[in-house]
């Protein structure tokens, strides 16, 4: 519940998650992004954006395998999310999977050119 009993919207949770991310408070940011992901009113690309944001937080916590899974879920929802592709590539590079990361970076760059 928010102030005066008003429930926070998904947008409120997303903005709060971004604020926590900016402050380096990644665990609280993840909790906020999870509330967006689980909101039954949120669909499609909005869920992909929240999953991508959660993946960025998890990567900052150096759990790269879980971060890759978040990015893959985001890509599964929005196959044209260059942000999720770049995030996945960075996580793969951190795990030493440079060849796979390079392929994904090329895919992301092609998507960026289409925009």
DRENMARLUM-458306 format. One record per residue: x, y, z of N, C-alpha, C in turn; chain; residue number from 0. Coordinates in steps of 0.2 Angstrom, whole numbers, plus 2048, in hexadecimal, padded with zeros to 3 digits. Layout:
<rs>
{n_u: X, n_v: Y, n_w: Z, ca_u: X, ca_v: Y, ca_w: Z, c_u: X, c_v: Y, c_w: Z, ch: A, i: NUM}
...
</rs>
This chain:
<rs>
{n_u: 804, n_v: 7FA, n_w: 800, ca_u: 800, ca_v: 800, ca_w: 800, c_u: 804, c_v: 806, c_w: 800, ch: A, i: 0}
{n_u: 802, n_v: 80B, n_w: 7FC, ca_u: 806, ca_v: 811, ca_w: 7FC, c_u: 803, c_v: 816, c_w: 801, ch: A, i: 1}
{n_u: 804, n_v: 81C, n_w: 801, ca_u: 802, ca_v: 821, ca_w: 805, c_u: 7FA, c_v: 822, c_w: 805, ch: A, i: 2}
{n_u: 7F7, n_v: 822, n_w: 80B, ca_u: 7F0, ca_v: 822, ca_w: 80C, c_u: 7EC, c_v: 81C, c_w: 809, ch: A, i: 3}
{n_u: 7F0, n_v: 817, n_w: 809, ca_u: 7EC, ca_v: 810, ca_w: 807, c_u: 7EC, c_v: 80F, c_w: 800, ch: A, i: 4}
{n_u: 7EE, n_v: 814, n_w: 7FC, ca_u: 7EE, ca_v: 813, ca_w: 7F5, c_u: 7F4, c_v: 80E, c_w: 7F3, ch: A, i: 5}
{n_u: 7F2, n_v: 809, n_w: 7EF, ca_u: 7F6, ca_v: 804, ca_w: 7EC, c_u: 7FB, c_v: 807, c_w: 7E7, ch: A, i: 6}
{n_u: 801, n_v: 805, n_w: 7E7, ca_u: 806, ca_v: 807, ca_w: 7E2, c_u: 804, c_v: 804, c_w: 7DB, ch: A, i: 7}
{n_u: 805, n_v: 808, n_w: 7D6, ca_u: 804, ca_v: 805, ca_w: 7CF, c_u: 80B, c_v: 802, c_w: 7CD, ch: A, i: 8}
{n_u: 80A, n_v: 7FE, n_w: 7C8, ca_u: 810, ca_v: 7FB, ca_w: 7C5, c_u: 815, c_v: 801, c_w: 7C3, ch: A, i: 9}
{n_u: 813, n_v: 806, n_w: 7C1, ca_u: 818, ca_v: 80C, ca_w: 7BF, c_u: 81B, c_v: 80E, c_w: 7C5, ch: A, i: 10}
{n_u: 818, n_v: 80F, n_w: 7CB, ca_u: 81B, ca_v: 811, ca_w: 7D1, c_u: 820, c_v: 80C, c_w: 7D3, ch: A, i: 11}
{n_u: 81F, n_v: 806, n_w: 7D3, ca_u: 824, ca_v: 801, ca_w: 7D5, c_u: 82A, c_v: 801, c_w: 7D0, ch: A, i: 12}
{n_u: 828, n_v: 802, n_w: 7CA, ca_u: 82E, ca_v: 802, ca_w: 7C5, c_u: 832, c_v: 808, c_w: 7C6, ch: A, i: 13}
{n_u: 82F, n_v: 80E, n_w: 7C7, ca_u: 833, ca_v: 814, ca_w: 7C9, c_u: 837, c_v: 813, c_w: 7CF, ch: A, i: 14}
{n_u: 834, n_v: 810, n_w: 7D4, ca_u: 837, ca_v: 80F, ca_w: 7DB, c_u: 83D, c_v: 80A, c_w: 7DA, ch: A, i: 15}
{n_u: 83C, n_v: 805, n_w: 7D6, ca_u: 841, ca_v: 800, ca_w: 7D4, c_u: 847, c_v: 804, c_w: 7D1, ch: A, i: 16}
{n_u: 846, n_v: 808, n_w: 7CC, ca_u: 84B, ca_v: 80C, ca_w: 7C9, c_u: 84F, c_v: 810, c_w: 7CE, ch: A, i: 17}
{n_u: 84B, n_v: 813, n_w: 7D2, ca_u: 84F, ca_v: 818, ca_w: 7D7, c_u: 853, c_v: 813, c_w: 7DC, ch: A, i: 18}
{n_u: 851, n_v: 80D, n_w: 7DE, ca_u: 855, ca_v: 809, ca_w: 7E2, c_u: 85B, c_v: 807, c_w: 7DE, ch: A, i: 19}
{n_u: 85A, n_v: 805, n_w: 7D7, ca_u: 860, ca_v: 803, ca_w: 7D3, c_u: 865, c_v: 809, c_w: 7D2, ch: A, i: 20}
{n_u: 863, n_v: 80F, n_w: 7D1, ca_u: 867, ca_v: 815, ca_w: 7D1, c_u: 86B, c_v: 816, c_w: 7D7, ch: A, i: 21}
{n_u: 868, n_v: 814, n_w: 7DD, ca_u: 86C, ca_v: 815, ca_w: 7E3, c_u: 870, c_v: 80F, c_w: 7E5, ch: A, i: 22}
{n_u: 870, n_v: 80A, n_w: 7E1, ca_u: 874, ca_v: 804, ca_w: 7E2, c_u: 871, c_v: 7FF, c_w: 7E7, ch: A, i: 23}
{n_u: 86A, n_v: 800, n_w: 7E8, ca_u: 867, ca_v: 7FB, ca_w: 7EC, c_u: 863, c_v: 7F6, c_w: 7E8, ch: A, i: 24}
{n_u: 867, n_v: 7F1, n_w: 7E6, ca_u: 864, ca_v: 7ED, ca_w: 7E1, c_u: 85F, c_v: 7E8, c_w: 7E3, ch: A, i: 25}
{n_u: 860, n_v: 7E6, n_w: 7EA, ca_u: 85B, ca_v: 7E1, ca_w: 7EC, c_u: 854, c_v: 7E4, c_w: 7ED, ch: A, i: 26}
{n_u: 854, n_v: 7EA, n_w: 7EF, ca_u: 84D, ca_v: 7EE, ca_w: 7F0, c_u: 84A, c_v: 7EF, c_w: 7E9, ch: A, i: 27}
{n_u: 84F, n_v: 7F1, n_w: 7E4, ca_u: 84D, ca_v: 7F2, ca_w: 7DD, c_u: 84A, c_v: 7EB, c_w: 7DA, ch: A, i: 28}
{n_u: 84D, n_v: 7E6, n_w: 7DB, ca_u: 84A, ca_v: 7DF, ca_w: 7D9, c_u: 843, c_v: 7DE, c_w: 7DC, ch: A, i: 29}
{n_u: 842, n_v: 7E0, n_w: 7E2, ca_u: 83B, ca_v: 7DF, ca_w: 7E5, c_u: 836, c_v: 7E3, c_w: 7E1, ch: A, i: 30}
{n_u: 838, n_v: 7E9, n_w: 7E0, ca_u: 833, ca_v: 7EE, ca_w: 7DC, c_u: 832, c_v: 7EB, c_w: 7D5, ch: A, i: 31}
{n_u: 837, n_v: 7E9, n_w: 7D2, ca_u: 836, ca_v: 7E6, ca_w: 7CB, c_u: 832, c_v: 7E0, c_w: 7CB, ch: A, i: 32}
{n_u: 833, n_v: 7DC, n_w: 7D0, ca_u: 82E, ca_v: 7D6, ca_w: 7D1, c_u: 827, c_v: 7D8, c_w: 7D2, ch: A, i: 33}
{n_u: 826, n_v: 7DD, n_w: 7D5, ca_u: 81F, ca_v: 7DF, ca_w: 7D6, c_u: 81C, c_v: 7E1, c_w: 7CF, ch: A, i: 34}
{n_u: 820, n_v: 7E4, n_w: 7CB, ca_u: 81D, ca_v: 7E6, ca_w: 7C4, c_u: 81C, c_v: 7E0, c_w: 7C0, ch: A, i: 35}
{n_u: 821, n_v: 7DB, n_w: 7C1, ca_u: 820, ca_v: 7D5, ca_w: 7BD, c_u: 81A, c_v: 7D1, c_w: 7BF, ch: A, i: 36}
{n_u: 819, n_v: 7D1, n_w: 7C5, ca_u: 813, ca_v: 7CD, ca_w: 7C8, c_u: 80C, c_v: 7D0, c_w: 7C7, ch: A, i: 37}
{n_u: 80C, n_v: 7D7, n_w: 7C6, ca_u: 806, ca_v: 7DB, ca_w: 7C5, c_u: 802, c_v: 7D8, c_w: 7BF, ch: A, i: 38}
{n_u: 7FC, n_v: 7D6, n_w: 7C1, ca_u: 7F8, ca_v: 7D3, ca_w: 7BC, c_u: 7F5, c_v: 7D7, c_w: 7B6, ch: A, i: 39}
{n_u: 7F6, n_v: 7DE, n_w: 7B8, ca_u: 7F4, ca_v: 7E3, ca_w: 7B3, c_u: 7F9, c_v: 7E5, c_w: 7AE, ch: A, i: 40}
{n_u: 7FF, n_v: 7E2, n_w: 7AF, ca_u: 805, ca_v: 7E3, ca_w: 7AA, c_u: 806, c_v: 7DE, c_w: 7A6, ch: A, i: 41}
{n_u: 807, n_v: 7E0, n_w: 79F, ca_u: 808, ca_v: 7DB, ca_w: 79A, c_u: 80D, c_v: 7DC, c_w: 795, ch: A, i: 42}
{n_u: 80F, n_v: 7D7, n_w: 791, ca_u: 814, ca_v: 7D8, ca_w: 78C, c_u: 81A, c_v: 7DC, c_w: 78D, ch: A, i: 43}
{n_u: 81C, n_v: 7E1, n_w: 789, ca_u: 822, ca_v: 7E5, ca_w: 789, c_u: 823, c_v: 7E8, c_w: 790, ch: A, i: 44}
{n_u: 81E, n_v: 7E9, n_w: 794, ca_u: 81F, ca_v: 7EC, ca_w: 79B, c_u: 822, c_v: 7E7, c_w: 79F, ch: A, i: 45}
{n_u: 820, n_v: 7E1, n_w: 79F, ca_u: 823, ca_v: 7DC, ca_w: 7A3, c_u: 82A, c_v: 7DA, c_w: 7A0, ch: A, i: 46}
{n_u: 82C, n_v: 7DB, n_w: 79A, ca_u: 832, ca_v: 7DA, ca_w: 797, c_u: 837, c_v: 7DF, c_w: 79A, ch: A, i: 47}
{n_u: 835, n_v: 7E5, n_w: 79A, ca_u: 839, ca_v: 7EB, ca_w: 79D, c_u: 83A, c_v: 7EA, c_w: 7A4, ch: A, i: 48}
{n_u: 835, n_v: 7E7, n_w: 7A8, ca_u: 837, ca_v: 7E6, ca_w: 7AF, c_u: 83B, c_v: 7E0, c_w: 7B0, ch: A, i: 49}
{n_u: 83B, n_v: 7DB, n_w: 7AC, ca_u: 83F, ca_v: 7D5, ca_w: 7AC, c_u: 847, c_v: 7D7, c_w: 7AB, ch: A, i: 50}
{n_u: 847, n_v: 7DC, n_w: 7A6, ca_u: 84E, ca_v: 7DE, ca_w: 7A4, c_u: 851, c_v: 7E2, c_w: 7AA, ch: A, i: 51}
{n_u: 84D, n_v: 7E6, n_w: 7AD, ca_u: 84F, ca_v: 7EA, ca_w: 7B2, c_u: 851, c_v: 7E6, c_w: 7B8, ch: A, i: 52}
{n_u: 84D, n_v: 7E1, n_w: 7B9, ca_u: 84F, ca_v: 7DC, ca_w: 7BF, c_u: 856, c_v: 7D8, c_w: 7BD, ch: A, i: 53}
{n_u: 856, n_v: 7D6, n_w: 7B6, ca_u: 85D, ca_v: 7D3, ca_w: 7B4, c_u: 863, c_v: 7D8, c_w: 7B5, ch: A, i: 54}
{n_u: 862, n_v: 7DE, n_w: 7B4, ca_u: 867, ca_v: 7E3, ca_w: 7B5, c_u: 869, c_v: 7E3, c_w: 7BD, ch: A, i: 55}
{n_u: 864, n_v: 7E3, n_w: 7C1, ca_u: 866, ca_v: 7E3, ca_w: 7C8, c_u: 869, c_v: 7DC, c_w: 7CA, ch: A, i: 56}
{n_u: 867, n_v: 7D7, n_w: 7C8, ca_u: 86A, ca_v: 7D0, ca_w: 7CA, c_u: 871, c_v: 7D0, c_w: 7C7, ch: A, i: 57}
{n_u: 872, n_v: 7D3, n_w: 7C1, ca_u: 879, ca_v: 7D3, ca_w: 7BE, c_u: 87E, c_v: 7D7, c_w: 7C3, ch: A, i: 58}
{n_u: 87B, n_v: 7DD, n_w: 7C5, ca_u: 87F, ca_v: 7E1, ca_w: 7CA, c_u: 881, c_v: 7DD, c_w: 7D0, ch: A, i: 59}
{n_u: 87D, n_v: 7D8, n_w: 7D2, ca_u: 87E, ca_v: 7D4, ca_w: 7D8, c_u: 882, c_v: 7CE, c_w: 7D6, ch: A, i: 60}
{n_u: 885, n_v: 7CE, n_w: 7D0, ca_u: 889, ca_v: 7C9, ca_w: 7CD, c_u: 886, c_v: 7C2, c_w: 7CD, ch: A, i: 61}
{n_u: 880, n_v: 7C1, n_w: 7CC, ca_u: 87D, ca_v: 7BB, ca_w: 7CB, c_u: 87B, c_v: 7BA, c_w: 7C4, ch: A, i: 62}
{n_u: 880, n_v: 7B9, n_w: 7C0, ca_u: 87F, ca_v: 7BA, ca_w: 7B9, c_u: 87B, c_v: 7B5, c_w: 7B5, ch: A, i: 63}
{n_u: 87B, n_v: 7AF, n_w: 7B8, ca_u: 876, ca_v: 7AA, ca_w: 7B5, c_u: 86F, c_v: 7AC, c_w: 7B6, ch: A, i: 64}
{n_u: 86D, n_v: 7AE, n_w: 7BC, ca_u: 866, ca_v: 7B0, ca_w: 7BD, c_u: 865, c_v: 7B6, c_w: 7B9, ch: A, i: 65}
{n_u: 869, n_v: 7BB, n_w: 7B8, ca_u: 868, ca_v: 7C1, ca_w: 7B4, c_u: 867, c_v: 7BF, c_w: 7AD, ch: A, i: 66}
{n_u: 86B, n_v: 7BA, n_w: 7AA, ca_u: 86A, ca_v: 7B7, ca_w: 7A4, c_u: 863, c_v: 7B5, c_w: 7A3, ch: A, i: 67}
{n_u: 860, n_v: 7B1, n_w: 7A8, ca_u: 859, ca_v: 7AF, ca_w: 7A8, c_u: 854, c_v: 7B4, c_w: 7A7, ch: A, i: 68}
{n_u: 855, n_v: 7B9, n_w: 7AB, ca_u: 851, ca_v: 7BF, ca_w: 7AB, c_u: 851, c_v: 7C2, c_w: 7A4, ch: A, i: 69}
{n_u: 857, n_v: 7C3, n_w: 7A1, ca_u: 857, ca_v: 7C6, ca_w: 79B, c_u: 854, c_v: 7C2, c_w: 795, ch: A, i: 70}
{n_u: 855, n_v: 7BB, n_w: 796, ca_u: 852, ca_v: 7B7, ca_w: 791, c_u: 84A, c_v: 7B7, c_w: 792, ch: A, i: 71}
{n_u: 847, n_v: 7B7, n_w: 798, ca_u: 840, ca_v: 7B8, ca_w: 798, c_u: 83E, c_v: 7BF, c_w: 795, ch: A, i: 72}
{n_u: 841, n_v: 7C4, n_w: 796, ca_u: 840, ca_v: 7CA, ca_w: 793, c_u: 840, c_v: 7CA, c_w: 78B, ch: A, i: 73}
{n_u: 845, n_v: 7C7, n_w: 789, ca_u: 846, ca_v: 7C6, ca_w: 782, c_u: 840, c_v: 7C1, c_w: 77F, ch: A, i: 74}
{n_u: 83E, n_v: 7BC, n_w: 783, ca_u: 838, ca_v: 7B8, ca_w: 781, c_u: 832, c_v: 7BC, c_w: 780, ch: A, i: 75}
{n_u: 831, n_v: 7C1, n_w: 784, ca_u: 82B, ca_v: 7C5, ca_w: 784, c_u: 82C, c_v: 7CA, c_w: 77E, ch: A, i: 76}
{n_u: 831, n_v: 7CD, n_w: 77E, ca_u: 833, ca_v: 7D3, ca_w: 779, c_u: 839, c_v: 7D1, c_w: 775, ch: A, i: 77}
{n_u: 839, n_v: 7CE, n_w: 770, ca_u: 83E, ca_v: 7CB, ca_w: 76C, c_u: 842, c_v: 7D1, c_w: 769, ch: A, i: 78}
{n_u: 840, n_v: 7D7, n_w: 769, ca_u: 843, ca_v: 7DD, ca_w: 766, c_u: 846, c_v: 7E1, c_w: 76C, ch: A, i: 79}
{n_u: 847, n_v: 7DF, n_w: 772, ca_u: 84A, ca_v: 7E3, ca_w: 777, c_u: 851, c_v: 7E2, c_w: 777, ch: A, i: 80}
{n_u: 854, n_v: 7E7, n_w: 774, ca_u: 85B, ca_v: 7E8, ca_w: 773, c_u: 85E, c_v: 7E9, c_w: 77A, ch: A, i: 81}
{n_u: 85B, n_v: 7EC, n_w: 77F, ca_u: 85D, ca_v: 7ED, ca_w: 786, c_u: 85E, c_v: 7E6, c_w: 789, ch: A, i: 82}
{n_u: 85A, n_v: 7E2, n_w: 788, ca_u: 85A, ca_v: 7DB, ca_w: 78B, c_u: 860, c_v: 7D7, c_w: 788, ch: A, i: 83}
{n_u: 860, n_v: 7D8, n_w: 782, ca_u: 866, ca_v: 7D4, ca_w: 77E, c_u: 86D, c_v: 7D7, c_w: 780, ch: A, i: 84}
{n_u: 86D, n_v: 7DD, n_w: 781, ca_u: 874, ca_v: 7E0, ca_w: 783, c_u: 875, c_v: 7DE, c_w: 78B, ch: A, i: 85}
{n_u: 870, n_v: 7DE, n_w: 78F, ca_u: 871, ca_v: 7DB, ca_w: 796, c_u: 873, c_v: 7D4, c_w: 796, ch: A, i: 86}
{n_u: 870, n_v: 7D0, n_w: 792, ca_u: 872, ca_v: 7C9, ca_w: 792, c_u: 879, c_v: 7C8, c_w: 78F, ch: A, i: 87}
{n_u: 87B, n_v: 7CC, n_w: 78A, ca_u: 882, ca_v: 7CC, ca_w: 788, c_u: 887, c_v: 7CE, c_w: 78D, ch: A, i: 88}
{n_u: 885, n_v: 7D3, n_w: 791, ca_u: 88A, ca_v: 7D5, ca_w: 796, c_u: 88A, c_v: 7D0, c_w: 79C, ch: A, i: 89}
{n_u: 885, n_v: 7CD, n_w: 79D, ca_u: 885, ca_v: 7C7, ca_w: 7A3, c_u: 889, c_v: 7C1, c_w: 7A0, ch: A, i: 90}
{n_u: 888, n_v: 7BF, n_w: 79A, ca_u: 88C, ca_v: 7BA, ca_w: 797, c_u: 893, c_v: 7BB, c_w: 797, ch: A, i: 91}
{n_u: 895, n_v: 7C2, n_w: 795, ca_u: 89C, ca_v: 7C4, ca_w: 795, c_u: 89F, c_v: 7C3, c_w: 79C, ch: A, i: 92}
{n_u: 89B, n_v: 7C5, n_w: 7A1, ca_u: 89D, ca_v: 7C4, ca_w: 7A8, c_u: 89E, c_v: 7BD, c_w: 7AA, ch: A, i: 93}
{n_u: 89B, n_v: 7B8, n_w: 7A7, ca_u: 89C, ca_v: 7B1, ca_w: 7A8, c_u: 8A1, c_v: 7AE, c_w: 7A3, ch: A, i: 94}
{n_u: 8A4, n_v: 7B2, n_w: 79F, ca_u: 8A9, ca_v: 7B0, ca_w: 79B, c_u: 8A7, c_v: 7AD, c_w: 794, ch: A, i: 95}
{n_u: 8A1, n_v: 7AE, n_w: 793, ca_u: 89E, ca_v: 7AB, ca_w: 78D, c_u: 89E, c_v: 7B0, c_w: 787, ch: A, i: 96}
{n_u: 8A4, n_v: 7B2, n_w: 785, ca_u: 8A5, ca_v: 7B8, ca_w: 781, c_u: 8A2, c_v: 7B7, c_w: 77A, ch: A, i: 97}
{n_u: 8A3, n_v: 7B1, n_w: 777, ca_u: 8A1, ca_v: 7AF, ca_w: 770, c_u: 899, c_v: 7B0, c_w: 770, ch: A, i: 98}
{n_u: 896, n_v: 7AD, n_w: 775, ca_u: 88E, ca_v: 7AE, ca_w: 775, c_u: 88C, c_v: 7B5, c_w: 776, ch: A, i: 99}
{n_u: 890, n_v: 7B9, n_w: 77A, ca_u: 88E, ca_v: 7C0, ca_w: 77B, c_u: 88F, c_v: 7C4, c_w: 775, ch: A, i: 100}
{n_u: 894, n_v: 7C2, n_w: 771, ca_u: 896, ca_v: 7C6, ca_w: 76B, c_u: 890, c_v: 7C5, c_w: 766, ch: A, i: 101}
{n_u: 88D, n_v: 7BF, n_w: 765, ca_u: 888, ca_v: 7BE, ca_w: 761, c_u: 881, c_v: 7C2, c_w: 763, ch: A, i: 102}
{n_u: 880, n_v: 7C2, n_w: 76A, ca_u: 87A, ca_v: 7C5, ca_w: 76C, c_u: 87B, c_v: 7CD, c_w: 76B, ch: A, i: 103}
{n_u: 881, n_v: 7CF, n_w: 76C, ca_u: 882, ca_v: 7D7, ca_w: 76B, c_u: 881, c_v: 7D8, c_w: 764, ch: A, i: 104}
{n_u: 883, n_v: 7D4, n_w: 75F, ca_u: 881, ca_v: 7D5, ca_w: 758, c_u: 87A, c_v: 7D6, c_w: 757, ch: A, i: 105}
{n_u: 876, n_v: 7D1, n_w: 75A, ca_u: 86F, ca_v: 7D1, ca_w: 759, c_u: 86C, c_v: 7D8, c_w: 75C, ch: A, i: 106}
{n_u: 86E, n_v: 7DA, n_w: 762, ca_u: 86C, ca_v: 7E0, ca_w: 765, c_u: 86D, c_v: 7E6, c_w: 761, ch: A, i: 107}
{n_u: 873, n_v: 7E6, n_w: 75E, ca_u: 875, ca_v: 7EC, ca_w: 759, c_u: 871, c_v: 7EC, c_w: 753, ch: A, i: 108}
{n_u: 86F, n_v: 7E6, n_w: 750, ca_u: 86B, ca_v: 7E6, ca_w: 74B, c_u: 864, c_v: 7E9, c_w: 74D, ch: A, i: 109}
{n_u: 861, n_v: 7E7, n_w: 752, ca_u: 85B, ca_v: 7EA, ca_w: 755, c_u: 85B, c_v: 7F1, c_w: 756, ch: A, i: 110}
{n_u: 861, n_v: 7F4, n_w: 758, ca_u: 862, ca_v: 7FB, ca_w: 759, c_u: 861, c_v: 7FF, c_w: 753, ch: A, i: 111}
{n_u: 864, n_v: 7FC, n_w: 74E, ca_u: 864, ca_v: 7FF, ca_w: 747, c_u: 85D, c_v: 7FF, c_w: 744, ch: A, i: 112}
{n_u: 859, n_v: 7FB, n_w: 746, ca_u: 852, ca_v: 7FB, ca_w: 743, c_u: 84E, c_v: 800, c_w: 747, ch: A, i: 113}
{n_u: 850, n_v: 802, n_w: 74C, ca_u: 84C, ca_v: 807, ca_w: 750, c_u: 84C, c_v: 80E, c_w: 74D, ch: A, i: 114}
</rs>
